[in-house]
């Protein structure tokens, strides 16, 4: 039987709990005990009690488990936490889950115009994180989004699994075959400088690994930061980091080739080609993720086989063109 995972497609309003504990700031611990005795079975969220003013504005919160530390006559305003972590109805639900993790809290209050209107409970936060993780794993593997409709992959019909997964793999195969044909153009260059062929797998691997890092970090930051993410500033910073990494890796390649093959010319060519390949594939990784996002697709798809084929192909093209030009 088909089982859906609805949380990732729902709004905050549809998943938040509306039966939660609130109490006025001038009330005492003893009154909290009385409230819990009489009405605890009526509330869906029991991790925290939210403190409100007379006009129902949210001004504080405290954990139920902490009230046993205080005297019955102690007023709530004297120990409640006033540094509140809140969300609104427009906040992305995945961001809410990450907020809970970041601040180490079990529930997030939903506030509109300073008034608490609901709470995203610990149960929903865990479900959001679980579904988000499953979604990213599937997408990074290039598996169709409809697999997310099932909680158990054993429930997915065989034909559906095949038809959703094979196109991605065939697209990757086509890309690799095209690269094989492209490499054949440089047959003479590779014969004359066999060492170039040795380093093709190295270039492909290191470029792919760097791009996977970039894509994973960017997808995560888009999901967590949302509209707060300043794209230009972000690309500038991450691009600078990638250039530094590319420079370090190409320098290491130069030293390694010089040491083992005693050929400074070949070492310079390969290290330069590696640097340019890493730099350009970094830019392509940004373009893939942001392009998919702009088209309204899921950015996590950029980390699947499509992104891998583009990254691998570009790294080989740049590597061989630079080597052929300089040699």
Secondary structure, DSSP 8 states (H G I E B T S, - for coil): ------GGGS-HHHHSB--EEEEETT-BHHHHHHHHHHHGGG-SEEEEEEEE-TT-BEEEEEEGGGGGGS-TT-BGGGT-B-S--EE-TTS-HHHHHHHHHHHT-S-EEEEETTEEEEEE-HHHHHHHHHHHHHHHHHHHTT--GGGGG-SSGGGS-HHHHHHHHHHHHHHHHHHHHHHHHHHHHTHHHHHHTHHHHHTHHHHHHHHHHHHHHHHHHHHHHHHHHGGG--HHHHHHHHHHHHHHHHHHHHHHHHHHHHHHH--HHHHHHHHHHHHHHHHHHHHHHHHHHHHHHHTTS-GGGGGSHHHHHHHHHHHHHHHHHHHHHH-
